[in-house]
Amino acid sequence: MKFYIKTFGCQMNEHDSEIIAGVLQQAGYQPCGELDAADIIVVNTCCIRESAENKIWGYIGNLKNAKYKKPGVIIAVLGCMTQQTTIGDALKRYGSHIDIVLGTYQQHRLPEYITRALAGSGQIVDISEDNRDFPDELPAVRVGGVTAQVNISYGCNNFCSYCIVPYVRGRERSRSLNAILAEIREAAAAGCKEIMLLGQNVNSYGKDLRKAGQTDAPDFAAVLKAACAVPGIERVRYMSSHPRDFSPELVDEISLLPQVRAYYHLPLQSGCNKTLRAMNRGYDTARYAEIIDRIRAKTPAAAVTTDIIVGFPGETEEDFRASLDFIARCRFDAAYTFIYSPRSGTPAAKMAEQVPLAVKKARLQRLTTLQNQISLAKNQAYIGQTVRVLVEGPSKNNPELLTGRTESNKIVILRGGAELINQITAVEITGAKTWHLEAL
Ligand code: SF4
């Protein structure tokens, strides 16, 4: 039987889909690239924004046609969205064409539930938060090209006031270092040169293990060191990191690891202390600046990128200006910028003083203008330098060119043949744009 997976959401969800594909293949099912050809349709959902959720409801509704055309098809809905009790109930009530609804703790049970559904069990809903038998090792079918994504932890303990993740992914659970390393070795043996370590907050890796009595449990620095030591792994990246757990001492340790030290992504979210407190981020701008200064002192050529939310509830014009000033001080290589949108079920959605959309849009524009100037200047400084690029594949905009990334994670558009894909090549940078470099 063949399965088709539709994935919504972030990189973690994409990797979850790789694991779902691995679990299904291990159970004897075959992947297929077309929904119409599938006997099993899996929808891996995301609930980070309400707009995403609405899109997914539309997609799930349309699957009625698939069931109509092929009544025997099994439809399974998984992922963050289903873990919300209200959604699980709604899917049960309105989704008679859906055979299986599984929460984030139970995804590994999919083959077992497919067998039951095929035997005519009727609709199965399992959004239980019992993860006592969640396996530490799950197979993954990697689709990420030159980069292998490897989970080091699941869930999050931070409860940022705008974020739904801790409610749908549960408390933080670190995987064992042995299981992580086994996966990295397997990826290296398959030819992957770059590893992306995944977790909602990778920097707090191991805290839960130590709390549970494993006093010698490794910390995040130990995971990085061990990953870098795997033969064949040339680059190690990680996401997401959290300034609350990112100490200047961790910067010192990273600065000794050539596979990691050239790139930091450190989500700031706001450069205003009042807003950071309201977001429950657990650090202030002084602490953040201390980390940035340490990075620049230890590895001056490192690139630093960030995430910023504008228009958080209560953010005044003065607060926003303070944020802009701090962003100008940090001089990020790039910033992923977002307009705050209320997510029901989170404390921030209930906060008074929601900022009008027009104000949020105007602030985003001002932030983008500032950041684009900084990003362009930073990229222009690369012109004339020779950099080592890990080539990922053909450029999306011009398939006659290639795209790859520098050690500092800058996108480079370059010339070359397909034999360069998944290889590291040295090129001279000849041009710079806001979001990429050119070696043409
Ligand atoms: S660290 Fe904050 S933003 Fe990130 S997943 Fe946890 S609660 Fe959400």
Residues whose N, C-alpha, C, O or C-beta is under 5 A from the ligand:
A	BS01	SF4	C156 N158 F159 C160 C163 V165 Q200 N201
